Amino acid sequence: MSLAPPDLLRFAYLSLKGNPVRSLLSTLGVFMGVFAVSATLEARNLGQAFLSQQLSQREAPRINIYWDWNSSAESFSFRDSDIEILQQRLVGWRSISGERWGVWNGTVLFEDKEAPANLRPVSINYLDTSGYRLLSGRFFTSSDIENYRAVAVIDTLLAEDLFGGDTAVGRQIYFSSTSYLVIGVVNSFEDEWGDEPRGLVLISLAMDTALTGRDTLSRILIRPTNIDALEAVGEQAVQILSQEHIGQDFFAWSNIFFINEQRKTLRTVSLILLALGGIALTVGGVGIANITIASTVERTSEIGLRRAIGATRQEILVQFVLEAVMISCVGGVVAIATTQSIAFVVAQTFELPYQLNIGTSLMALGSAVVVGVGSSFIPALQASQLDPVNALRT
């Protein structure tokens, strides 16, 4: 007689229930394997969330290009033509801009208020290269540069110090005895050198040239299209500039060098832990294979009887595989729930953004089911191929 799927599930459940110790040990083996895999994936997710949090507090990932002062036989400085060369020949860049050393540890005045700030002369596309977000107002335009307008963009830290909750755009501020009209406000970032946060005043390179007479650049900033290409883009830029300026050495420095190293370390450790988790999951699969083989030996007479009254080979095979799937699912679900609970506690403790990753959970559970089915299939197949007469005699 043929059995319906619910009956097959019931037989599989009763079989596991009849051997609680063996079933529990097999489930525990699957639990340990899935827990190792799931914990590895969640650790990677939390690590990436932590690094993303650090990146969000810094300027955009970029390469800063400098010349080697020791290799200069005579005075050397970057010029606008160097940016044009890189834009033409460099591959993998999103934006390139120039910057000139301004004034550090200066003081900005507004009426009877003053606040510490740094002044930074930058090119017109500095906003995208640096990753600053324009919160109000506007950035420099071609008209500002052509007409040498004394306009400035400040960050939220300086705006708060000088104006509190009032609007900063349209106000007149003074820096080093020069008056600037505030045309925009950008967000504030942590100082890339780890110094105490200070306000920021951005002015155009053209305006700084009008004030100081300087027409060179102190460094070139390159933002790549892909964060993983930071080093490659930097090396390529150095090579291009070295070919253009024979005898002059250059070097590239990433503003997220340490974070990038942490990303590489996290990736390597994740792969190692994932391999260990795979081994643990394989051990759990061996346990499932053992219980399937043991069940086959113990239930030879039962298999013969069921075959004699009409059970098909397919039904016997499906029942044994279902037992392995049940063990895998129970162990996998409990392991995933445990992992997610620990991940939530860790995220709350270290103030990291926690989000249930359905894909990660399904991947871990899927690996458990695949291992369970794979390890039980051959013993189940052997059980289904038993000769009914010989099985009844056993």
C-alpha positions in Angstrom: 0.0 0.0 0.0 1.2 3.4 -0.9 1.7 6.0 1.9 0.8 9.7 1.6 3.5 12.3 2.4 1.9 13.1 5.9 2.2 9.4 6.8 5.8 9.3 5.7 6.5 12.3 7.9 4.7 10.7 10.8 6.8 7.4 10.4 10.0 9.5 10.2 9.0 11.4 13.4 8.1 8.2 15.3 11.4 6.6 14.3 13.4 9.5 15.7 11.3 9.7 18.8 11.9 6.0 19.4 15.6 6.6 19.6 15.9 9.9 21.5 19.5 9.6 22.6 20.8 8.8 19.2 18.6 11.5 17.6 19.7 14.1 20.2 23.4 13.4 19.6 22.9 13.7 15.8 21.0 16.9 16.2 23.7 18.2 18.5 26.3 17.4 15.8 24.3 19.4 13.2 23.7 22.2 15.8 27.5 22.6 16.3 28.2 22.6 12.6 25.5 25.1 11.7 26.3 27.2 14.7 29.9 27.4 13.6 28.9 28.4 10.0 26.2 30.8 11.1 28.4 32.4 13.7 31.2 32.9 11.2 28.8 34.6 8.7 27.3 36.8 11.5 30.8 37.8 12.8 31.7 38.9 9.2 28.4 40.9 9.0 29.1 42.6 12.4 32.7 43.2 11.4 31.6 44.8 8.1 29.0 46.9 10.0 31.7 48.1 12.4 34.1 49.0 9.5 31.2 50.7 7.7 30.5 52.7 10.8 34.1 53.8 11.0 34.1 54.7 7.3 30.9 56.8 7.7 32.8 58.9 10.3 35.6 59.7 7.9 36.0 61.3 4.6 35.4 59.2 1.5 37.9 56.4 0.8 40.5 58.0 -1.4 44.2 58.2 -2.4 46.3 61.2 -1.6 49.2 61.7 -4.0 52.4 63.5 -2.7 55.8 64.1 -4.2 58.9 63.0 -2.4 60.6 66.1 -1.1 63.9 64.3 -0.6 64.1 63.3 -4.3 63.6 66.9 -5.6 66.8 68.3 -7.0 64.9 71.6 -7.4 61.6 73.0 -6.2 58.7 70.9 -7.4 54.9 71.3 -7.0 51.8 69.8 -8.5 49.9 71.9 -11.0 46.5 71.8 -12.6 48.1 70.1 -15.7 48.9 67.0 -13.5 45.2 66.6 -12.7 44.4 66.8 -16.4 47.0 64.1 -17.1 45.6 61.8 -14.5 42.0 62.3 -15.7 43.1 61.3 -19.2 45.3 58.3 -18.4 44.2 56.9 -15.1 41.8 54.0 -15.0 39.3 53.3 -12.2 38.8 56.9 -10.9 35.5 58.4 -9.9 36.7 61.9 -9.2 40.1 63.8 -9.0 40.6 67.1 -7.3 43.5 69.3 -6.0 44.2 70.9 -2.6 46.6 73.5 -1.4 47.9 73.8 2.2 45.9 76.5 3.9 45.9 77.7 7.5 45.8 75.3 10.4 44.7 76.3 13.9 43.2 79.6 12.8 40.3 81.5 14.2 37.0 82.4 12.5 35.2 85.6 13.6 31.5 86.4 13.3 30.3 89.6 15.1 31.3 89.0 18.7 31.9 85.3 18.4 35.0 83.4 17.5 35.7 79.7 16.9 38.8 77.6 16.0 39.0 76.4 12.4 41.2 75.2 9.6 41.2 76.9 6.2 41.5 74.6 3.1 41.7 75.9 -0.5 40.3 73.2 -2.8 39.3 72.7 -6.4 35.7 72.8 -7.8 35.1 69.0 -7.6 36.5 68.6 -4.1 33.1 67.8 -2.7 32.7 64.4 -4.5 36.4 63.5 -4.1 36.3 64.1 -0.3 32.8 62.6 0.3 31.5 65.7 2.0 27.7 66.1 1.7 26.2 69.5 1.0 23.6 70.0 3.7 22.5 73.5 2.8 23.3 76.2 0.3 25.7 75.4 -2.6 29.3 74.7 -3.5 31.7 76.7 -5.6 30.7 77.3 -9.2 32.8 78.3 -12.3 31.5 81.8 -11.9 32.9 82.0 -8.3 36.3 80.9 -9.6 36.4 83.1 -12.7 35.4 86.2 -10.7 37.6 85.3 -7.6 34.6 85.7 -5.3 35.4 85.7 -1.6 32.9 82.9 -0.8 33.3 80.0 1.6 31.7 76.7 2.5 31.9 75.7 6.2 31.1 72.5 8.1 28.4 71.8 10.7 30.9 72.0 13.6 31.9 75.6 12.8 28.3 76.5 11.9 27.1 75.3 15.3 30.0 77.2 17.1 29.3 80.5 15.4 25.5 80.5 14.7 24.0 77.8 16.9 20.7 76.9 15.4 20.5 79.9 13.1 21.1 79.7 9.3 24.7 80.0 8.3 24.2 80.6 4.6 24.4 84.3 3.7 26.4 85.2 6.8 29.7 87.1 6.6 32.6 85.6 8.5 36.3 86.7 8.9 39.4 84.5 8.7 42.9 86.0 8.7 41.5 89.5 8.2 39.6 88.4 5.1 35.9 88.5 4.8 34.0 85.5 3.3 30.4 85.1 2.4 29.1 81.7 3.6 27.4 80.0 0.6 27.1 76.4 1.9 27.3 74.1 4.8 28.7 70.5 4.7 28.8 67.7 7.2 31.7 67.3 9.6 34.1 64.3 9.7 36.6 63.0 12.2 40.1 64.4 11.6 42.1 61.9 9.5 45.2 62.5 11.7 43.3 61.9 14.9 43.6 65.5 16.2 40.9 67.3 18.1 38.0 68.2 15.9 38.1 71.8 14.6 35.8 73.7 12.3 36.5 73.8 8.6 36.5 76.6 6.1 36.7 75.7 2.4 37.6 78.3 -0.2 38.4 78.0 -3.9 41.9 77.7 -5.2 41.4 80.7 -7.3 40.5 82.8 -4.2 43.5 81.6 -2.4 45.7 82.4 -5.4 44.3 86.0 -5.4 45.2 86.3 -1.7 48.6 84.6 -1.7 49.8 84.5 -5.2 50.3 80.7 -5.1 49.2 78.7 -8.2 50.5 75.3 -7.3 48.9 72.3 -5.5 50.0 70.6 -2.3 48.5 67.3 -3.1 46.2 65.5 -5.5 43.2 63.6 -4.2 41.8 60.6 -6.1 38.5 58.8 -5.3 38.3 55.4 -7.0 35.1 53.8 -8.4 35.8 50.8 -6.2 37.1 50.8 -2.6 39.0 47.6 -3.3 40.9 49.3 -6.0 42.5 51.9 -3.8 46.0 50.5 -3.8 45.9 49.7 -7.5 44.7 53.2 -8.5 47.3 54.8 -6.2 50.2 52.7 -7.8 48.9 53.5 -11.3 48.8 57.3 -10.5 52.3 57.2 -9.1 53.5 55.5 -12.2 51.9 58.0 -14.5 53.3 61.0 -12.7 56.7 59.4 -12.5 56.7 59.0 -16.3 55.6 62.6 -16.7 58.2 64.0 -14.3 61.4 62.1 -14.9 63.6 62.0 -11.8 60.9 63.0 -9.4 59.5 60.4 -7.0 55.9 60.3 -5.8 54.0 58.2 -3.2 50.4 57.5 -2.5 48.7 57.3 0.9 45.2 56.1 1.6 43.1 57.9 4.1 41.6 54.6 5.2 44.8 52.5 5.1 44.2 51.0 8.5 40.5 50.3 7.9 41.4 48.7 4.5 43.9 46.4 6.3 41.2 45.5 8.8 38.9 44.6 5.9 41.5 42.3 4.5 42.1 40.7 7.9 38.4 40.3 8.4 38.0 38.6 5.0 40.9 36.2 5.7 39.7 35.3 9.2 36.2 34.8 7.9 37.4 32.3 5.3 39.4 30.4 7.9 36.5 30.3 10.3 34.1 29.3 7.5 36.4 26.4 6.7 36.4 25.3 10.3 32.6 25.6 10.3 32.4 23.4 7.2 34.5 20.8 9.0 32.2 20.9 12.0 29.2 20.6 9.7 30.8 17.6 8.0 31.3 16.0 11.3 27.6 16.5 12.0 26.8 14.9 8.6 28.9 11.9 9.6 26.7 11.6 12.7 23.6 11.6 10.5 25.1 9.0 8.3 25.8 6.8 11.4 22.3 7.1 12.7 20.9 6.2 9.3 23.1 3.2 9.0 22.2 2.1 12.5 18.5 2.6 11.9 18.8 0.5 8.7 20.4 -2.4 10.6 18.0 -2.2 13.6 14.9 -1.9 11.4 15.7 -4.5 8.8 12.7 -6.6 9.8 10.4 -3.5 9.8 11.7 -2.6 6.3 11.0 -6.2 5.1 7.5 -6.1 6.5 6.6 -2.8 5.0 8.0 -4.0 1.6 5.9 -7.2 1.9 2.7 -5.2 2.4 3.2 -2.9 -0.5 5.6 -0.1 0.5 7.7 0.9 -2.5 11.5 1.4 -2.5 10.9 5.1 -3.1 8.8 5.4 0.1 11.5 3.6 2.2 14.2 5.9 0.7 12.1 9.0 1.3 11.4 8.1 4.9 15.1 7.7 5.8 16.0 10.9 4.0 13.1 12.7 5.8 14.6 11.6 9.2 17.9 13.2 8.2 16.1 16.4 7.0 14.2 16.6 10.3 17.4 16.3 12.3 19.1 18.9 10.1 16.3 21.3 10.3 15.9 21.1 14.1 19.6 21.4 14.7 19.9 24.2 12.1 17.0 26.3 13.3 18.1 26.1 17.0 21.7 27.0 15.9 20.6 30.0 13.9 18.3 31.2 16.6 21.2 31.0 19.1 23.6 32.7 16.7 21.2 35.6 16.0 20.5 36.1 19.8 24.3 36.3 20.5 24.8 38.6 17.5 22.0 40.9 18.8 23.5 41.1 22.2 27.0 41.9 20.8 25.5 44.5 18.5 23.7 46.2 21.4 26.8 46.0 23.6 29.1 47.6 21.1 26.4 49.9 19.5 26.6 48.3 16.1 23.7 48.3 13.6 22.0 44.9 13.9 19.8 43.5 11.1 18.5 40.0 10.7 20.2 38.8 7.6 17.8 36.3 6.0 20.2 35.3 3.3 22.9 34.4 5.9 20.4 32.3 7.9 19.0 30.5 4.9 22.6 29.8 3.7 23.5 28.2 7.0 20.2 26.2 7.2 20.5 25.2 3.6 24.0 23.9 4.2 22.7 21.8 7.1 19.9 20.3 5.0 22.3 19.6 2.1 24.8 17.8 4.4 21.9 15.9 6.0 20.4 14.7 2.8 23.8 14.0 1.3 25.1 12.0 4.2 21.9 9.9 4.6 21.2 9.2 0.9 23.5 6.3 0.4 22.4 4.4 3.6 18.8 5.2 2.8 19.3 3.9 -0.7 20.8 0.7 0.6 17.8 0.3 3.0 15.3 0.8 0.1 17.1 -1.9 -1.9 16.8 -4.7 0.8 15.2 -7.9 -0.4 11.8 -8.2 1.5 12.2 -12.0 2.0 15.7 -11.8 3.4 14.8 -8.8 5.5 11.9 -10.7 7.1 14.2 -13.5 8.0 16.6 -11.2 9.8 
